[in-house]
Amino acid sequence: MLAGIGGATGEGDDWLRLGPIKVYYDGEGLKGEALLERPWRDDYHGVRRISPEDFARLAASCVAAGWGLGVHAVGSRAVAEVLDGLEAAAPPGGLGPLRCQLIHAYLEPSAESIGRAARLGVIASLQPSIAWNNAAGLAARLGDRAADVNPMRAWLDAGARLALGSDAPYFPFDPRRLAAIAGTRRMRGVDAPVGPQQAITVLEALEGYTRGAAFASLAEDRRGMLRAGHLADWVLLDVDPARCAPEAFAAARVLRTEVGGRTVFAA
């Protein structure tokens, strides 16, 4: 089917560009289906939707044809097995140009997996909104094991490239609010911050929503930064994201919006 498309990852223009192929490796975390190294209960580790052998074969075929992969891998074992398949599929440095991604990767990814993803150039495509929504339910299932849900600090400290998003329409998608969640670790239905040691700054979150997201979508040469030659799409807020508290960023007011160099909104 991919051979019949007549293209590969990265081809297209600003109206339509081919990205990586999406693959589901495990199930959803809140349903207790994420594939974990430590069992959910007894000897149940979660749901594996594709065998490691089939994934390795798929990854090798896609990479050889110039297709990247964006893989839904929520749990620790899923993340490790996906990295096994990706690493075997490409020579050193071969995954970065294809924008291969771990999508979600928020439940107990090991330090070894996080470091290996950074070394391989595999993007961590993360969503603060999912942790905000799922933290209370995961704590009910896993207890203290849920404290480090969506460990963005660990990903950044390992040198991984973060591309932040929302998984909309199922979760909140305003990046002002989600950057604040990443900074406060305040989750729905939980009184205290969840895993505050995994907090990142507003500016780090903002980079994930701009430069990181542009890189993941093969648009780093024209989006994600205020720079001559880039598309003139930007928003002026009434706070400084390098200095303000996360709560102030969540409440930031839009003063001006430009699209293609043209003002489309002014307060």
C-alpha positions, 0 to 999 in steps of 0.5 A: 500500500505504501509503495502505491502512494508514490512518495515517502516521509517528508515529501509534499508542501505546506498544504499537504506533507507526508509524515511518518506512518502511525503504528499502534504497539500497545493499548491505552494507559487508563484502560490498563492496556499499556504494555509495562515491564512491571505487571499491572497485577499478577502476571498481566503486563498489558496489551501488545497489538503487534508482535516484536517480530512483525514490528521489526519487519515493518520498521525495516521495510519502512525505513528502507523505503524512506518512511519514518514511523510514529508509534503509539507506545504508552508503557515501558515495555512497549517503548523498549521493544519499539526502540529495539525494532527501530534501532535494528531497522536503520544505520546510526543516525538514520532515524532522525531524518525520518522523524521517527517518534514515540507517541505518548510514552508516558507510563514508566519508560525506563532511564535506559529507554529514554537515553537510548531514544535520545541517542537514536534521534527518536522524538518523544511526542508527549501530551501534558493533557493525557497525564492531566486526565489520567493521573488519578485513574492511574494512581488508583490502579498503580499507586505510587508507581503513577507519580512519574507519569509523563516524565518530561524532565527525564526526557529533557535531561537525557537530551531527547527532543520533545514535540508537545501536543494535546491528543485533541479532540479528546483532551484540552488543547490550549498550549497556554494551559498545557504548558502550565500543567507541565510546569505545575504537575497539577492533575485533574482530581488530585489535590497535590502536584503529581511527581513535581520532580518531573516538572519543566519550565514554561519556556521548555514547554513552549519550545516543545510546542514550537521548535519541537513540534516544527521539527517533528512535522518536518517544518523546522526550516520555516516554522517554530521560530521567529526568524527571517525567512520563516513563516510569519505566524505568531501570537503576542501574549501579555506575559513573558514566558521566560519569566512568568509563573506557569499559572500566569502563562495559563491565564495569558491574554492574546494581544495580537495574532498574525498569520502569514504576516497579516494581523488577523486579531488585535485586542 
